[in-house]
Amino acid sequence: MTQWLTLSRAAHLLGISRVSLQKRIREGELPSFDGMVDAEDLQRAWPQLDLDASGSFEKTRAIREDAFAKRLRERVLPSQEALAQRLFAQGQELAELQRTLTRYHRLVGDLRSRLASLPQPLAADLGHLLDEGLARAISAPAPRDDVRALDAMLRVMSAHVTVKPSGHEFFVEGSETLLKAALRAGLAPNYGCGNGNCGLCKARVVSGEARPVAPSDYGFSEAEKAQNHILMCTCTAHSSDLVLEVLEAGLPEDIPEQRIVTKVRAVDALGEDMIRLHLQTPRSNRLRFLAGQRATLGLSAGVASGDDLHAELPVASCPCDDRNLIFHVRRPASADFHGDRASDFAACVSAGLVKPGMEVSVWGPWGRFVLERESTRPLTLVAIDEGFAPINSLIEHAIAVDAAESITLYWAATRPGGQYLPNQCRAWASALDEFHYRPLDLAGLPAALAADGALAGSDVFLAGPAALVAPAEAALRAVGVPAAQLHTEPL
């Protein structure tokens, strides 16, 4: 019996990206039908699939070995009720297979009875042929069916959610909320407080079942109740497969302006010239933004000299973790100090006046330096010095949602050590087959771009100091990058 799997579920089983599967399909190595793949074809394409080496299998092994660890159960395992329902659903599938087998058994019995009424030796020949066929089917060694086995296991452990009308998909691990799982997967659902009060994360259950895992004060209308509306921030997937109708933000104008008071979590040096500023939002008021956008940060007059200080900086982190906001702040070459106070935001951070626990106002988001919705073209990202901050956000988001067939990062620096996060970039290149990292000095950037024959067919994102972005943009246009596929972010 054919078992069809979505590309997302197949990629989840194998521990690879959906883009890698799509590449195999395009190259003719893996058959597909209407966006689905057959489990048997998947097994043939990956004959050496080792369940013991599977990350998903390792997860269940950890659960088995630490069966009484409460924290692990809450983080990885669904609720007992959800596990029971998913196992029951699989039991129903097994029962249906057994009923089908019984019908085939009766069919064989009826066939034998009819054979007896045929003239000899035709009846004997057909009976012998039937016996031999059944004997071969019973005695033949069963083929490996690891994909089906692993899929059955994961249907119990991880719920698969399909979002309408976009068709996006994500997986819910354990008893995490639908909102948290969607954000972790790089989606941009509409939401507000995240605590079950505002109702902005309403979604309609099209099929499957969702259950609350957190309290909510929001009151649904009778019409909404009748239409199976839920709050994504307080519910998790109860059934193995869930289809939701969800409002998603795909364009900057889909996200409203917000103002949040955050607290400084950490201030760390990134080499000699850059500082990593880590802000954390309240649990009940997180910043919604798209990867690549900017936000305005403000310090009170108690820190700065004179009026409040503000700076507009790109968010360097992924929207999938909307509570932890990362910014890269370049140390100023010189700063105007008045006693123990500094006159600009970067100087305050550089001088150590911004410390853990301090409040920083954040408002935004701003800008249109975001990935093109539904584009599947390769991504080429060009960062110059601190232009890596918004590029980092785009990369993390693109990886989370399998947004591109391949990702190429050029990071040009104007000074030694200008690639201030080299290990992170090398780690991406090592872990991802279709990620290419090319560090270089700024003087070598035009020649490198001219030698890249794939640029004209890519979505290209360029970010860096304003004075350096303009000549790099001209170089990209000169090698044939269409204006509609070129996005720039002068800082």
C-alpha positions as CSV (number, residue, x, y, z in Angstrom):
1,M,0.0,0.0,0.0
2,T,1.4,3.4,-1.1
3,Q,2.3,5.8,1.8
4,W,2.5,9.3,0.6
5,L,4.5,11.9,2.6
6,T,4.7,15.7,2.2
7,L,8.2,17.0,1.5
8,S,8.3,18.7,4.9
9,R,7.5,15.4,6.7
10,A,10.0,13.5,4.5
11,A,12.7,16.0,5.2
12,H,11.9,15.8,8.9
13,L,12.2,12.0,8.8
14,L,15.6,12.1,7.1
15,G,17.0,15.1,9.1
16,I,17.7,17.1,5.9
17,S,16.3,20.3,4.5
18,R,13.2,20.4,2.2
19,V,15.4,22.2,-0.3
20,S,17.7,19.2,-0.6
21,L,14.7,17.0,-1.3
22,Q,13.4,19.4,-4.0
23,K,16.9,19.3,-5.6
24,R,16.8,15.5,-5.8
25,I,13.3,15.7,-7.4
26,R,14.4,18.2,-10.0
27,E,17.5,16.1,-10.8
28,G,15.2,13.0,-11.4
29,E,16.7,11.0,-8.5
30,L,13.4,11.0,-6.5
31,P,9.9,10.6,-8.0
32,S,7.2,12.9,-6.7
33,F,3.5,13.5,-7.3
34,D,1.7,16.7,-6.6
35,G,4.2,17.7,-4.0
36,M,4.3,14.3,-2.3
37,V,6.8,11.5,-2.2
38,D,6.3,7.7,-1.8
39,A,7.8,6.2,1.3
40,E,9.2,3.3,-0.7
41,D,10.9,5.7,-3.2
42,L,12.3,7.6,-0.3
43,Q,13.8,4.3,1.1
44,R,15.3,3.5,-2.3
45,A,16.9,7.0,-2.5
46,W,18.3,6.7,1.0
47,P,19.1,2.9,1.2
48,Q,21.6,3.4,4.0
49,L,19.0,5.2,6.3
50,D,20.1,4.3,9.8
51,L,17.5,4.8,12.5
52,D,20.1,4.7,15.2
53,A,21.9,7.7,13.6
54,S,18.6,9.6,13.1
55,G,18.3,12.8,15.1
56,S,14.6,12.0,15.7
57,F,15.5,8.5,16.9
58,E,18.1,10.0,19.2
59,K,15.3,12.1,20.7
60,T,13.2,9.1,21.5
61,R,16.2,7.3,22.9
62,A,16.8,10.2,25.3
63,I,13.2,10.0,26.3
64,R,13.4,6.3,27.0
65,E,16.7,6.7,29.0
66,D,15.4,9.6,31.0
67,A,11.8,8.5,31.2
68,F,11.3,10.0,34.7
69,A,12.9,13.4,34.0
70,K,9.9,15.8,34.4
71,R,11.5,18.7,32.5
72,L,12.4,16.5,29.6
73,R,8.9,15.0,29.4
74,E,7.4,18.5,29.4
75,R,9.8,19.8,26.7
76,V,9.9,16.8,24.3
77,L,6.8,14.6,24.9
78,P,3.3,15.6,24.1
79,S,0.7,15.3,26.9
80,Q,-0.4,11.8,27.9
81,E,-3.9,12.6,26.4
82,A,-2.3,13.7,23.1
83,L,-0.1,10.6,23.0
84,A,-3.1,8.4,23.7
85,Q,-5.1,10.0,20.9
86,R,-2.3,9.7,18.4
87,L,-1.7,6.1,19.3
88,F,-5.4,5.4,19.0
89,A,-5.4,7.0,15.5
90,Q,-2.5,4.7,14.5
91,G,-4.4,1.8,16.0
92,Q,-7.4,2.7,13.8
93,E,-5.1,2.7,10.7
94,L,-3.7,-0.7,11.7
95,A,-7.2,-2.1,12.3
96,E,-8.2,-0.9,8.8
97,L,-5.2,-2.6,7.3
98,Q,-6.2,-5.8,9.1
99,R,-9.7,-5.5,7.8
100,T,-8.3,-5.1,4.3
101,L,-6.1,-8.2,4.8
102,T,-9.1,-10.2,6.0
103,R,-11.0,-9.2,2.8
104,Y,-8.1,-10.4,0.7
105,H,-8.1,-13.6,2.6
106,R,-11.8,-14.2,1.9
107,L,-11.2,-13.3,-1.8
108,V,-8.5,-16.0,-2.0
109,G,-10.9,-18.5,-0.3
110,D,-13.7,-17.6,-2.8
111,L,-11.2,-18.0,-5.7
112,R,-10.3,-21.5,-4.5
113,S,-13.9,-22.5,-4.3
114,R,-14.5,-21.3,-7.9
115,L,-11.4,-23.1,-9.1
116,A,-12.9,-26.4,-7.9
117,S,-15.8,-26.0,-10.4
118,L,-13.5,-25.6,-13.4
119,P,-12.5,-28.6,-15.6
120,Q,-9.4,-30.5,-14.9
121,P,-6.4,-30.0,-15.5
122,L,-7.1,-26.2,-15.8
123,A,-8.3,-26.1,-12.2
124,A,-5.1,-27.9,-11.0
125,D,-2.8,-25.6,-12.9
126,L,-4.5,-22.5,-11.6
127,G,-4.5,-23.9,-8.1
128,H,-0.8,-24.7,-8.3
129,L,-0.1,-21.2,-9.6
130,L,-2.1,-19.7,-6.8
131,D,-0.3,-21.8,-4.1
132,E,3.1,-20.9,-5.5
133,G,2.4,-17.2,-5.6
134,L,1.1,-17.3,-2.0
135,A,4.1,-19.3,-0.8
136,R,6.6,-16.8,-2.4
137,A,4.7,-13.9,-0.8
138,I,4.8,-15.4,2.6
139,S,8.4,-16.8,2.5
140,A,10.0,-13.8,0.8
141,P,12.2,-11.7,3.3
142,A,10.5,-8.5,4.2
143,P,12.2,-5.4,2.7
144,R,13.6,-2.8,5.0
145,D,10.9,-0.2,5.7
146,D,12.7,2.2,8.0
147,V,11.0,5.2,6.5
148,R,7.5,3.9,7.3
149,A,8.6,2.9,10.8
150,L,10.2,6.3,11.5
151,D,7.2,8.1,10.1
152,A,4.9,6.2,12.4
153,M,7.0,7.0,15.4
154,L,7.3,10.7,14.6
155,R,3.5,11.0,14.0
156,V,3.2,10.1,17.7
157,M,6.1,12.4,18.9
158,S,5.7,15.4,16.6
159,A,2.5,16.9,15.2
160,H,2.5,18.2,11.7
161,V,0.7,21.5,11.1
162,T,-0.3,22.9,7.7
163,V,-1.2,26.6,7.4
164,K,-3.8,27.8,5.1
165,P,-3.9,29.7,2.7
166,S,-0.1,30.0,2.5
167,G,0.6,26.2,2.5
168,H,3.4,26.7,5.0
169,E,4.2,23.7,7.3
170,F,5.7,23.3,10.7
171,F,6.1,20.7,13.4
172,V,5.1,20.9,17.0
173,E,7.5,19.3,19.5
174,G,6.2,18.0,22.8
175,S,3.5,20.3,24.3
176,E,4.9,23.6,23.0
177,T,2.3,26.1,21.8
178,L,1.4,26.5,18.2
179,L,2.6,30.0,18.2
180,K,6.0,29.1,19.6
181,A,6.4,26.2,17.1
182,A,5.4,28.5,14.2
183,L,7.9,31.2,15.2
184,R,10.6,28.6,15.7
185,A,9.9,27.4,12.1
186,G,10.4,30.9,10.8
187,L,6.7,31.7,10.1
188,A,5.2,35.1,10.8
189,P,1.7,34.6,12.2
190,N,-0.3,37.5,13.5
191,Y,0.0,37.8,17.4
192,G,0.3,40.3,20.2
193,C,0.7,39.6,23.9
194,G,1.5,35.9,23.6
195,N,-0.4,35.3,26.9
196,G,-4.0,34.5,25.8
197,N,-5.3,38.0,26.4
198,C,-5.4,40.1,23.2
199,G,-6.8,37.5,20.8
200,L,-4.6,38.6,17.9
201,C,-3.2,35.1,17.3
202,K,-6.6,33.7,16.6
203,A,-6.6,30.8,14.1
204,R,-9.4,28.5,12.8
205,V,-9.0,24.7,13.0
206,V,-9.8,23.4,9.6
207,S,-9.1,19.7,10.4
208,G,-7.5,17.8,13.3
209,E,-7.7,18.8,16.9
210,A,-5.9,21.4,19.1
211,R,-6.1,21.6,22.9
212,P,-5.2,24.4,25.3
213,V,-2.0,24.1,27.4
214,A,-2.2,27.5,29.1
215,P,-5.0,29.6,30.5
216,S,-6.6,32.4,28.5
217,D,-8.8,35.4,29.4
218,Y,-9.9,36.1,25.9
219,G,-13.6,35.6,25.1
220,F,-14.6,34.1,21.8
221,S,-17.9,35.0,20.2
222,E,-20.4,32.3,19.7
223,A,-19.7,32.5,15.9
224,E,-16.0,32.0,16.5
225,K,-16.6,29.0,18.8
226,A,-18.8,27.4,16.1
227,Q,-16.1,28.0,13.5
228,N,-13.5,26.2,15.7
229,H,-11.3,29.3,16.5
230,I,-8.4,28.9,18.9
231,L,-5.6,31.0,20.2
232,M,-2.2,29.8,18.9
233,C,-0.4,31.2,22.0
234,T,-2.3,29.0,24.4
235,C,-3.0,25.8,22.4
236,T,-0.9,22.9,21.1
237,A,-1.6,20.3,18.5
238,H,-3.5,17.4,19.9
239,S,-3.8,15.2,16.8
240,S,-0.8,14.1,14.6
241,D,-1.9,16.2,11.7
242,L,-3.5,19.6,12.0
243,V,-4.6,22.2,9.4
244,L,-5.0,25.8,10.5
245,E,-6.3,28.9,8.8
246,V,-4.0,31.6,10.0
247,L,-3.3,35.3,9.2
248,E,0.5,35.6,8.3
249,A,2.6,38.7,7.8
250,G,4.5,38.6,4.6
251,L,5.1,42.3,4.0
252,P,6.5,45.1,6.3
253,E,3.1,46.9,6.2
254,D,1.5,43.8,7.7
255,I,3.2,44.4,11.0
256,P,2.1,47.4,13.2
257,E,4.5,49.8,14.9
258,Q,5.2,48.7,18.4
259,R,7.0,50.3,21.5
260,I,8.4,48.1,24.1
261,V,10.6,48.6,27.2
262,T,13.3,45.9,27.2
263,K,16.0,45.0,29.6
264,V,19.7,44.6,28.8
265,R,20.6,40.9,29.1
266,A,24.2,41.1,28.1
267,V,26.8,43.4,26.4
268,D,29.7,41.5,24.8
269,A,32.7,42.4,22.6
270,L,32.8,41.0,19.1
271,G,36.4,41.7,18.2
272,E,38.0,45.2,18.7
273,D,35.4,47.3,16.8
274,M,32.0,45.6,17.4
275,I,29.8,45.1,20.5
276,R,26.9,42.6,20.8
277,L,24.0,44.1,22.6
278,H,21.4,41.6,23.8
279,L,18.0,42.9,24.8
280,Q,15.2,40.9,26.3
281,T,11.5,41.8,26.0
282,P,8.8,41.1,28.6
283,R,7.1,37.8,28.1
284,S,3.8,39.6,27.6
285,N,5.0,42.2,25.1
286,R,7.4,40.9,22.4
287,L,8.6,42.6,19.3
288,R,7.1,41.4,16.0
289,F,9.4,42.0,13.0
290,L,10.5,40.5,9.8
291,A,14.1,39.3,9.2
292,G,16.2,42.2,8.0
293,Q,14.2,45.0,9.5
294,R,15.5,47.8,11.9
295,A,14.3,49.1,15.2
296,T,15.0,52.3,17.1
297,L,16.7,52.0,20.5
298,G,16.4,54.7,23.1
299,L,18.3,55.5,26.4
300,S,17.0,57.7,29.1
301,A,18.5,61.1,30.0
302,G,20.0,59.5,33.1
303,V,22.5,57.8,31.0
304,A,23.1,60.3,28.2
305,S,24.2,63.9,28.5
306,G,21.2,66.2,27.8
307,D,18.3,64.7,26.0
308,D,17.4,61.1,25.5
309,L,19.7,59.3,23.0
310,H,18.3,57.2,20.1
311,A,19.8,55.0,17.5
312,E,18.2,53.1,14.6
313,L,19.9,49.7,14.2
314,P,19.1,46.6,12.2
315,V,18.0,43.6,14.3
316,A,20.7,41.0,13.9
317,S,18.6,38.1,15.3
318,C,15.9,35.9,13.9
319,P,12.2,36.7,14.3
320,C,11.8,33.1,15.5
321,D,13.1,34.2,18.9
322,D,11.2,37.4,19.4
323,R,12.0,37.8,23.1
324,N,15.8,38.0,22.6
325,L,16.8,40.8,20.3
326,I,20.4,41.1,19.2
327,F,22.0,44.3,17.9
328,H,25.6,44.8,16.6
329,V,26.9,48.2,17.7
330,R,30.1,49.6,16.2
331,R,32.5,51.4,18.5
332,P,32.8,55.0,17.5
333,A,36.3,56.2,16.4
334,S,36.0,59.0,19.0
335,A,33.2,59.9,21.4
336,D,32.2,63.2,23.0
337,F,32.2,62.6,26.7
338,H,30.9,65.0,29.4
339,G,32.1,63.7,32.7
340,D,30.8,60.1,33.0
341,R,28.2,60.6,30.2
342,A,28.5,60.2,26.4
343,S,26.7,62.2,23.7
344,D,25.6,59.3,21.3
345,F,24.1,55.9,21.7
346,A,27.2,54.0,20.4
347,A,29.5,55.9,22.7
348,C,27.3,55.0,25.7
349,V,27.5,51.3,24.8
350,S,31.2,51.5,24.0
351,A,31.9,53.3,27.3
352,G,30.2,50.6,29.4
353,L,27.3,52.9,30.4
354,V,24.8,50.4,29.1
355,K,24.8,47.5,31.6
356,P,22.8,44.3,32.2
357,G,19.5,45.0,33.9
358,M,19.2,48.5,32.4
359,E,16.0,49.5,30.6
360,V,16.2,50.3,26.9
361,S,13.2,51.4,24.9
362,V,12.7,49.7,21.5
363,W,10.2,50.8,18.9
364,G,9.6,49.7,15.3
365,P,10.1,47.8,13.2
366,W,11.2,49.7,10.1
367,G,12.4,49.0,6.6
368,R,11.8,46.8,3.6
369,F,15.1,44.9,3.6
370,V,13.2,41.6,3.8
371,L,13.1,38.3,1.9
372,E,10.8,38.2,-1.1
373,R,7.6,36.3,-0.3
374,E,7.3,33.0,-2.0
375,S,10.6,33.5,-4.0
376,T,12.6,30.3,-4.5
377,R,15.5,31.8,-6.3
378,P,19.0,31.3,-4.8
379,L,20.1,33.9,-2.2
380,T,23.2,35.9,-2.5
381,L,24.0,38.1,0.5
382,V,26.6,40.7,0.5
383,A,27.7,42.2,3.8
384,I,30.2,45.1,4.2
385,D,31.6,45.4,7.7
386,E,28.7,45.8,10.2
387,G,26.2,45.3,7.3
388,F,26.4,41.7,8.5
389,A,23.9,42.4,11.2
390,P,20.7,42.5,9.0
391,I,22.3,39.8,6.8
392,N,22.6,37.5,9.8
393,S,18.9,37.9,10.5
394,L,18.1,37.0,6.9
395,I,20.3,34.0,7.0
396,E,18.9,32.6,10.2
397,H,15.3,33.1,8.9
398,A,16.1,31.6,5.4
399,I,17.6,28.5,7.1
400,A,14.6,28.1,9.4
401,V,12.0,28.2,6.5
402,D,14.1,26.6,3.7
403,A,13.6,29.8,1.8
404,A,16.2,29.2,-0.9
405,E,17.8,26.5,-2.9
406,S,21.3,27.8,-2.0
407,I,22.7,30.7,0.1
408,T,26.0,32.4,-0.8
409,L,27.4,34.9,1.7
410,Y,30.1,37.5,0.7
411,W,31.4,39.4,3.7
412,A,33.8,42.2,2.7
413,A,35.8,44.0,5.3
414,T,37.6,47.3,5.2
415,R,40.0,46.4,8.0
416,P,41.6,43.3,9.5
417,G,39.2,41.4,11.7
418,G,36.2,43.1,10.0
419,Q,34.5,39.7,9.7
420,Y,33.8,39.7,13.4
421,L,31.8,36.4,13.5
422,P,33.9,34.1,11.3
423,N,33.3,30.9,13.3
424,Q,29.5,31.3,12.9
425,C,29.8,31.7,9.1
426,R,32.2,28.7,8.9
427,A,29.8,26.6,11.0
428,W,26.9,27.4,8.5
429,A,29.1,26.4,5.6
430,S,30.2,23.2,7.3
431,A,26.7,22.1,8.4
432,L,24.7,23.1,5.2
433,D,25.5,21.6,1.9
434,E,24.1,24.5,-0.1
435,F,25.7,27.3,2.0
436,H,28.8,29.0,0.7
437,Y,30.8,31.6,2.7
438,R,33.3,33.9,1.0
439,P,35.2,36.3,3.2
440,L,37.3,38.9,1.5
441,D,38.6,42.5,1.7
442,L,36.6,45.3,0.2
443,A,39.0,45.8,-2.6
444,G,38.4,42.2,-3.8
445,L,34.6,42.4,-3.8
446,P,34.0,43.8,-7.3
447,A,36.1,41.0,-8.9
448,A,34.5,38.3,-6.8
449,L,31.0,39.5,-7.9
450,A,32.0,39.8,-11.5
451,A,33.2,36.1,-11.4
452,D,29.9,34.9,-9.9
453,G,27.8,33.7,-12.9
454,A,24.8,32.9,-10.8
455,L,24.1,36.5,-9.6
456,A,21.6,37.4,-12.3
457,G,19.3,34.5,-11.3
458,S,19.5,35.2,-7.6
459,D,17.8,37.4,-5.0
460,V,20.7,39.7,-3.9
461,F,20.7,41.5,-0.6
462,L,23.5,44.1,0.1
463,A,24.0,45.9,3.4
464,G,26.8,48.0,4.8
465,P,27.9,51.6,5.5
466,A,26.0,54.0,3.1
467,A,29.2,55.3,1.5
468,L,30.3,51.7,0.6
469,V,26.9,50.3,-0.5
470,A,26.6,52.6,-3.5
471,P,29.7,51.4,-5.4
472,A,28.9,47.7,-4.5
473,E,25.3,48.2,-5.9
474,A,26.8,49.6,-9.1
475,A,29.0,46.5,-9.4
476,L,26.0,44.2,-8.9
477,R,24.0,46.0,-11.6
478,A,27.0,45.9,-13.9
479,V,27.0,42.0,-13.7
480,G,23.4,41.8,-14.7
481,V,21.4,41.6,-11.4
482,P,17.9,42.8,-12.2
483,A,16.7,45.8,-10.2
484,A,13.7,43.9,-9.0
485,Q,16.0,41.3,-7.4
486,L,18.5,43.7,-5.8
487,H,17.8,44.9,-2.2
488,T,20.0,47.3,-0.5
489,E,20.3,48.5,3.1
490,P,22.7,51.5,3.6
491,L,23.5,51.9,7.3
